[in-house]
């Protein structure tokens, strides 16, 4: 079981993704229980755009080549 603390320790971030409207937003992991599993985190959330309760929690890592997070660009 992967926990919020495990994700933070590896330097990754968590994001909420809505399969209904495709909204993707990063989560503030400091506001989450460090011992919570990703499934537990997802169970307590819903999409803020369309209010869909069936959201996914994704682990986001920096691009190895550019150093940017997904959804960032080098403009």
MODELLER restraints for C-alpha pairs under 7 A, 6 or more apart:
rsr = mdl.restraints
at = mdl.atoms
rsr.add(forms.Gaussian(group=physical.xy_distance, feature=features.Distance(at['CA:1:A'], at['CA:37:A']), mean=6.40, stdev=0.5))
rsr.add(forms.Gaussian(group=physical.xy_distance, feature=features.Distance(at['CA:2:A'], at['CA:37:A']), mean=5.67, stdev=0.5))
rsr.add(forms.Gaussian(group=physical.xy_distance, feature=features.Distance(at['CA:2:A'], at['CA:38:A']), mean=6.67, stdev=0.5))
rsr.add(forms.Gaussian(group=physical.xy_distance, feature=features.Distance(at['CA:3:A'], at['CA:34:A']), mean=6.63, stdev=0.5))
rsr.add(forms.Gaussian(group=physical.xy_distance, feature=features.Distance(at['CA:3:A'], at['CA:35:A']), mean=5.60, stdev=0.5))
rsr.add(forms.Gaussian(group=physical.xy_distance, feature=features.Distance(at['CA:3:A'], at['CA:36:A']), mean=5.35, stdev=0.5))
rsr.add(forms.Gaussian(group=physical.xy_distance, feature=features.Distance(at['CA:3:A'], at['CA:37:A']), mean=4.30, stdev=0.5))
rsr.add(forms.Gaussian(group=physical.xy_distance, feature=features.Distance(at['CA:3:A'], at['CA:38:A']), mean=6.17, stdev=0.5))
rsr.add(forms.Gaussian(group=physical.xy_distance, feature=features.Distance(at['CA:4:A'], at['CA:34:A']), mean=4.89, stdev=0.5))
rsr.add(forms.Gaussian(group=physical.xy_distance, feature=features.Distance(at['CA:4:A'], at['CA:35:A']), mean=6.24, stdev=0.5))
rsr.add(forms.Gaussian(group=physical.xy_distance, feature=features.Distance(at['CA:4:A'], at['CA:36:A']), mean=5.90, stdev=0.5))
rsr.add(forms.Gaussian(group=physical.xy_distance, feature=features.Distance(at['CA:4:A'], at['CA:37:A']), mean=6.29, stdev=0.5))
rsr.add(forms.Gaussian(group=physical.xy_distance, feature=features.Distance(at['CA:4:A'], at['CA:38:A']), mean=6.82, stdev=0.5))
rsr.add(forms.Gaussian(group=physical.xy_distance, feature=features.Distance(at['CA:5:A'], at['CA:34:A']), mean=4.63, stdev=0.5))
rsr.add(forms.Gaussian(group=physical.xy_distance, feature=features.Distance(at['CA:5:A'], at['CA:35:A']), mean=6.33, stdev=0.5))
rsr.add(forms.Gaussian(group=physical.xy_distance, feature=features.Distance(at['CA:7:A'], at['CA:13:A']), mean=6.62, stdev=0.5))
rsr.add(forms.Gaussian(group=physical.xy_distance, feature=features.Distance(at['CA:12:A'], at['CA:59:A']), mean=6.59, stdev=0.5))
rsr.add(forms.Gaussian(group=physical.xy_distance, feature=features.Distance(at['CA:12:A'], at['CA:60:A']), mean=5.73, stdev=0.5))
rsr.add(forms.Gaussian(group=physical.xy_distance, feature=features.Distance(at['CA:12:A'], at['CA:61:A']), mean=4.99, stdev=0.5))
rsr.add(forms.Gaussian(group=physical.xy_distance, feature=features.Distance(at['CA:13:A'], at['CA:59:A']), mean=5.85, stdev=0.5))
rsr.add(forms.Gaussian(group=physical.xy_distance, feature=features.Distance(at['CA:13:A'], at['CA:60:A']), mean=5.08, stdev=0.5))
rsr.add(forms.Gaussian(group=physical.xy_distance, feature=features.Distance(at['CA:13:A'], at['CA:61:A']), mean=6.53, stdev=0.5))
rsr.add(forms.Gaussian(group=physical.xy_distance, feature=features.Distance(at['CA:14:A'], at['CA:26:A']), mean=5.92, stdev=0.5))
rsr.add(forms.Gaussian(group=physical.xy_distance, feature=features.Distance(at['CA:14:A'], at['CA:27:A']), mean=5.53, stdev=0.5))
rsr.add(forms.Gaussian(group=physical.xy_distance, feature=features.Distance(at['CA:14:A'], at['CA:29:A']), mean=6.97, stdev=0.5))
rsr.add(forms.Gaussian(group=physical.xy_distance, feature=features.Distance(at['CA:14:A'], at['CA:57:A']), mean=6.63, stdev=0.5))
rsr.add(forms.Gaussian(group=physical.xy_distance, feature=features.Distance(at['CA:14:A'], at['CA:58:A']), mean=5.69, stdev=0.5))
rsr.add(forms.Gaussian(group=physical.xy_distance, feature=features.Distance(at['CA:14:A'], at['CA:59:A']), mean=4.86, stdev=0.5))
rsr.add(forms.Gaussian(group=physical.xy_distance, feature=features.Distance(at['CA:14:A'], at['CA:60:A']), mean=5.85, stdev=0.5))
rsr.add(forms.Gaussian(group=physical.xy_distance, feature=features.Distance(at['CA:15:A'], at['CA:24:A']), mean=6.63, stdev=0.5))
rsr.add(forms.Gaussian(group=physical.xy_distance, feature=features.Distance(at['CA:15:A'], at['CA:25:A']), mean=5.41, stdev=0.5))
rsr.add(forms.Gaussian(group=physical.xy_distance, feature=features.Distance(at['CA:15:A'], at['CA:26:A']), mean=4.07, stdev=0.5))
rsr.add(forms.Gaussian(group=physical.xy_distance, feature=features.Distance(at['CA:15:A'], at['CA:27:A']), mean=5.20, stdev=0.5))
rsr.add(forms.Gaussian(group=physical.xy_distance, feature=features.Distance(at['CA:15:A'], at['CA:57:A']), mean=5.67, stdev=0.5))
rsr.add(forms.Gaussian(group=physical.xy_distance, feature=features.Distance(at['CA:15:A'], at['CA:58:A']), mean=5.18, stdev=0.5))
rsr.add(forms.Gaussian(group=physical.xy_distance, feature=features.Distance(at['CA:15:A'], at['CA:59:A']), mean=6.47, stdev=0.5))
rsr.add(forms.Gaussian(group=physical.xy_distance, feature=features.Distance(at['CA:15:A'], at['CA:60:A']), mean=6.75, stdev=0.5))
rsr.add(forms.Gaussian(group=physical.xy_distance, feature=features.Distance(at['CA:16:A'], at['CA:24:A']), mean=5.70, stdev=0.5))
rsr.add(forms.Gaussian(group=physical.xy_distance, feature=features.Distance(at['CA:16:A'], at['CA:25:A']), mean=5.45, stdev=0.5))
rsr.add(forms.Gaussian(group=physical.xy_distance, feature=features.Distance(at['CA:16:A'], at['CA:26:A']), mean=6.27, stdev=0.5))
rsr.add(forms.Gaussian(group=physical.xy_distance, feature=features.Distance(at['CA:16:A'], at['CA:27:A']), mean=6.67, stdev=0.5))
rsr.add(forms.Gaussian(group=physical.xy_distance, feature=features.Distance(at['CA:16:A'], at['CA:55:A']), mean=6.65, stdev=0.5))
rsr.add(forms.Gaussian(group=physical.xy_distance, feature=features.Distance(at['CA:16:A'], at['CA:56:A']), mean=5.77, stdev=0.5))
rsr.add(forms.Gaussian(group=physical.xy_distance, feature=features.Distance(at['CA:16:A'], at['CA:57:A']), mean=4.78, stdev=0.5))
rsr.add(forms.Gaussian(group=physical.xy_distance, feature=features.Distance(at['CA:16:A'], at['CA:58:A']), mean=6.33, stdev=0.5))
rsr.add(forms.Gaussian(group=physical.xy_distance, feature=features.Distance(at['CA:17:A'], at['CA:23:A']), mean=5.69, stdev=0.5))
rsr.add(forms.Gaussian(group=physical.xy_distance, feature=features.Distance(at['CA:17:A'], at['CA:24:A']), mean=4.54, stdev=0.5))
rsr.add(forms.Gaussian(group=physical.xy_distance, feature=features.Distance(at['CA:17:A'], at['CA:25:A']), mean=6.75, stdev=0.5))
rsr.add(forms.Gaussian(group=physical.xy_distance, feature=features.Distance(at['CA:17:A'], at['CA:55:A']), mean=5.84, stdev=0.5))
rsr.add(forms.Gaussian(group=physical.xy_distance, feature=features.Distance(at['CA:17:A'], at['CA:56:A']), mean=5.15, stdev=0.5))
rsr.add(forms.Gaussian(group=physical.xy_distance, feature=features.Distance(at['CA:17:A'], at['CA:57:A']), mean=6.28, stdev=0.5))
rsr.add(forms.Gaussian(group=physical.xy_distance, feature=features.Distance(at['CA:18:A'], at['CA:24:A']), mean=6.68, stdev=0.5))
rsr.add(forms.Gaussian(group=physical.xy_distance, feature=features.Distance(at['CA:18:A'], at['CA:47:A']), mean=6.10, stdev=0.5))
rsr.add(forms.Gaussian(group=physical.xy_distance, feature=features.Distance(at['CA:18:A'], at['CA:55:A']), mean=4.88, stdev=0.5))
rsr.add(forms.Gaussian(group=physical.xy_distance, feature=features.Distance(at['CA:18:A'], at['CA:56:A']), mean=6.38, stdev=0.5))
rsr.add(forms.Gaussian(group=physical.xy_distance, feature=features.Distance(at['CA:19:A'], at['CA:55:A']), mean=6.53, stdev=0.5))
rsr.add(forms.Gaussian(group=physical.xy_distance, feature=features.Distance(at['CA:20:A'], at['CA:52:A']), mean=6.86, stdev=0.5))
rsr.add(forms.Gaussian(group=physical.xy_distance, feature=features.Distance(at['CA:21:A'], at['CA:50:A']), mean=6.85, stdev=0.5))
rsr.add(forms.Gaussian(group=physical.xy_distance, feature=features.Distance(at['CA:38:A'], at['CA:57:A']), mean=6.45, stdev=0.5))
rsr.add(forms.Gaussian(group=physical.xy_distance, feature=features.Distance(at['CA:42:A'], at['CA:55:A']), mean=6.36, stdev=0.5))
rsr.add(forms.Gaussian(group=physical.xy_distance, feature=features.Distance(at['CA:42:A'], at['CA:56:A']), mean=6.25, stdev=0.5))
rsr.add(forms.Gaussian(group=physical.xy_distance, feature=features.Distance(at['CA:42:A'], at['CA:57:A']), mean=5.89, stdev=0.5))
rsr.add(forms.Gaussian(group=physical.xy_distance, feature=features.Distance(at['CA:45:A'], at['CA:53:A']), mean=6.57, stdev=0.5))
rsr.add(forms.Gaussian(group=physical.xy_distance, feature=features.Distance(at['CA:46:A'], at['CA:52:A']), mean=5.44, stdev=0.5))
rsr.add(forms.Gaussian(group=physical.xy_distance, feature=features.Distance(at['CA:46:A'], at['CA:53:A']), mean=4.26, stdev=0.5))
rsr.add(forms.Gaussian(group=physical.xy_distance, feature=features.Distance(at['CA:46:A'], at['CA:54:A']), mean=6.77, stdev=0.5))
rsr.add(forms.Gaussian(group=physical.xy_distance, feature=features.Distance(at['CA:46:A'], at['CA:55:A']), mean=6.13, stdev=0.5))
rsr.add(forms.Gaussian(group=physical.xy_distance, feature=features.Distance(at['CA:47:A'], at['CA:53:A']), mean=6.49, stdev=0.5))
rsr.add(forms.Gaussian(group=physical.xy_distance, feature=features.Distance(at['CA:47:A'], at['CA:55:A']), mean=6.71, stdev=0.5))
rsr.add(forms.Gaussian(group=physical.xy_distance, feature=features.Distance(at['CA:61:A'], at['CA:69:A']), mean=6.37, stdev=0.5))
rsr.add(forms.Gaussian(group=physical.xy_distance, feature=features.Distance(at['CA:62:A'], at['CA:68:A']), mean=5.28, stdev=0.5))
rsr.add(forms.Gaussian(group=physical.xy_distance, feature=features.Distance(at['CA:62:A'], at['CA:69:A']), mean=4.44, stdev=0.5))
rsr.add(forms.Gaussian(group=physical.xy_distance, feature=features.Distance(at['CA:62:A'], at['CA:70:A']), mean=6.80, stdev=0.5))
rsr.add(forms.Gaussian(group=physical.xy_distance, feature=features.Distance(at['CA:63:A'], at['CA:69:A']), mean=6.15, stdev=0.5))
